[in-house]
Amino acid sequence: MSVGWGTFTSALALDVLDEFSAESQYMTLHDILEHFLQFGLILICIAFLQAIVTKRRLIKAFEREIEFRRQLEIRLKKIAHQDALTELFNRRAFFEKYANLLIRYKQPTLIYIDLDNFKQLNDSQGHEAGDEYLVNFASRLKRILASQGAAFRFGGDEFVVIFGGASAEHFIIELRKQLTPINKESGVDLSYGLINISGNIAADQLIKEADELMYRNKQEKKQRQARAKQPRPRPIPDQAKD
């Protein structure tokens, strides 16, 4: 575009000079000055238009740069606070959001969830099968949770939920029900620990206590399963009377 303006300016200058040369013998000094003044005003207008166009280009480039940086900041924040596989919040997000969640949900419950037999699924069917299970699990978890709380992936097979609904036990029952199809196929189940949040207990202390309750739940489940597998003693037949 600068080349175009330069060509136009040069042509205009040549026209003015030609006119000046052809009519110079008839022009007074006043006329000559008037012609040059007009020529100068035209050049000033051209320069002004060029400045406006350049300014608009710079403004648009600056706006694009601002938008790029804003989108980059959003993506980086998302990466820092979201689990890439399940798209749940991560451990870091839990501790940053904890105080606000306690304000948002009155008398919430912290649920610590651990997936039983998940390691066996990875070992027997591969990590792709394990990742697929985690994605399905997270999808059902978010759907049931809806607007009643927030879910976080703490580790490979560990999850934390801040539940603000009426009954955390009912939430677990519904979650198990929704997981039945994929649990039957994969052999995975869940153990959990529930703890009602009250007072100003630190987040890490609540996590520790809920983790202990979850572990106790897991051990009790294993004991029940072991007892169920034990063969029942056969009844002793009555001895024949003499």
N, C-alpha and C positions, 0 to 999 in steps of 0.2 A: 504493500500500500504506500510506503514511503517513496518507492520508485515512481509510482503513479503521480503522487503529489509533486515530486521533483520534475517530472516530465511536463506536467501541467504548468508549473511555475515558469519553467524555462520557455515554453511556448508563449506564455503570456508576456514574458519579458521581451522576447523577440518581436512580438506584435507591436508592443509599445515603442520599442526602439525604431522599428520600421516606420511607424506612423510619425514618430518624432523626426526622423531623417527626411521623410518626404515633405513634411510641412514646416520644416525648421525655418525656411526663409520667410514664411508668412506669420510665424508665431511670435508673440511678444514674450518677454520674460515672465510675465504673469501667467500666460498660458502654459509655458514650459513647467513652471513650478506647480501649476494645478495638475498637469498630467502626471508628474512624478509623485505628487501627493496622493492621487488616486491609485497609482501603482503601489505605493507604500501601504495604503490602506488595504488593498487586496492581499498583499503579502502578509500583513498582520492578521487578516481574517483567516487566511490559509493556515498560518501558524497556530492561531487560536483553535481552529477546527482539529488540527493535528494533535494539539495538546488535550482536547476533550476526548478524542478517540483513544489516545494513549492512556489517559486517566481511567477511562472506562475499562480498558483492557487490564490495567493494573488492579482495579477494584474487583473485577471478576476473578482474576488470578488469586487475589488475596482471599476472596470469599471461598473459592475452591480449596485453598490451603487450610482455611479455618474448618471447613466441613470435613476435610480429610482427617485433620487432627482430632476433631470431635468423634468421628466414627472410630478412629484408631484407639482413642481413650476408652470408648464404650467396649470395643472388642477386648482390649487388655484387661479391663475391669471384669468382663465376663469370664475371661480365661482364669483370672486370679480367684474368682469366687464360685466357679461352676465346674462340676465334674464333667470331663469331656465325653465320657461314654454314656452315662445315664442322664446327663443334663440336669441332675439335681444340684443343689448347693453343696459345697464341699465343707471340710472341717474348719477352714479359715473363716468362711462365711458364717458358720454357726456362732463362733465367738464374737464376731463383729455385730451380728444381728440379734444376739441373745437378749440384750437389754430392751430393745425395741419390741421384740416378740412378747416379752412379759407385760409390756404396756398394752400391746394390741389385744392379747388374749387374757381374759380374766381367769385366774386360777387354772392355768394350763397344766398338762401332764407331759413329762418327758418320757419317751419310749425309746429304749435302746434295743435294737434288733440285730440279731446275728443269724446268718443263714447256715443251717445245719447241712452237713454233707456236701457243701459247695466245693470243697477241695477235691473230693472224690469225683465230682462231675468234671472238673477240669482235668484230672488225671486220666479218667477213663474215656472221655469224649473230646478232650482238647479245649484250648482256651477260647476258640470261637464259640463253642457251645456254651461255655461259661459266660462269655460276654453277651450272648443272645439272651441267656436267662436273666442277667442283670438288667438288661434293657427292658425286658418284659416285666420284671419285678418292679422296676422304677415307674414304668407306665401305669401299672395297676395301683401302685402306692399313691401316685399323684392324683389319679382319677378318684380314688376313694377319699383321699384327704381333701381334695377340692379346696374350698376356702376356709377349712377348719383348722389350718395350721401350716407348718412348713417342714419339709423333709430334707435331710442332709446325708450324703454318703461320707462316712468317716474313714473307711478303709476298703479293702478288697471286697469283703462280704459283711461289713458292719455299717449300720445305718442308724441315724438318730432322728426322731420326730418330735417336734413341739406341737402337741395336740391341744386345740382349744375348744373341742366339741364337748358334748354332754357326757359321753361314756367312752373312755379309752379302751375298755375291755370289748365293747361292741365293735369298735374300730378294728381291733385285732381279729375278732371273729369274722368280720366281713372281709378283711384282707386275706385271711386263710381260705375263705370260701372262693375268692376270686383267683387265688393261686393254685387251687386244686388241680386244674388241667395240666399246668406246666410242672407242678410238683410230682404228680403221678408219673409223668414221662421222665423227669430228671432225677427223681429220688431226693430232691432238696426239700427241706422244711425250715421253719424258723423258730428260734427261741427269743424271748424278749424279757425285758425288765421294765416295770412301770414305777414311776415315782412322781407324786404330786409336788408341784413346785409351789413353795410357800416361803415367805420371808425373803431375806436378801442372801440366799445361799449362792456361793460362787458357781459359775457354770462348770468349771472343771471338777468341783466336788460333786455336783449332781451327776455328771457323767460317770464318775468313779462309782457312786452308789448304784446307779442304774445298771452299770456294767456288772457289778457284783450280783445284783438281783437276776440279771439275764443268765449269768453263769450258773447260779443256783437252779434256775428254771431248766437249763440245759441238762444239768446233772440229774435232776429229778426225772426228767423225761427219759434219759438213758436207763435209769434204774427201772422205770416202769416198763420200758421196752425189753429189758433183760429178763424181768420177771415174767412178762408175757411169753417169752420164748422158751422158758423152762418147761420141760414136760411135766404134766400133772401126774401125781402118783396114782397108780392103779388101785382101785378099792380092793381090800382083802376079802376074799370070799369067805362066807360063813363056814366054820368047821362043822363037819357032819357030827351030829350028836350020837353018842354011843347008845 
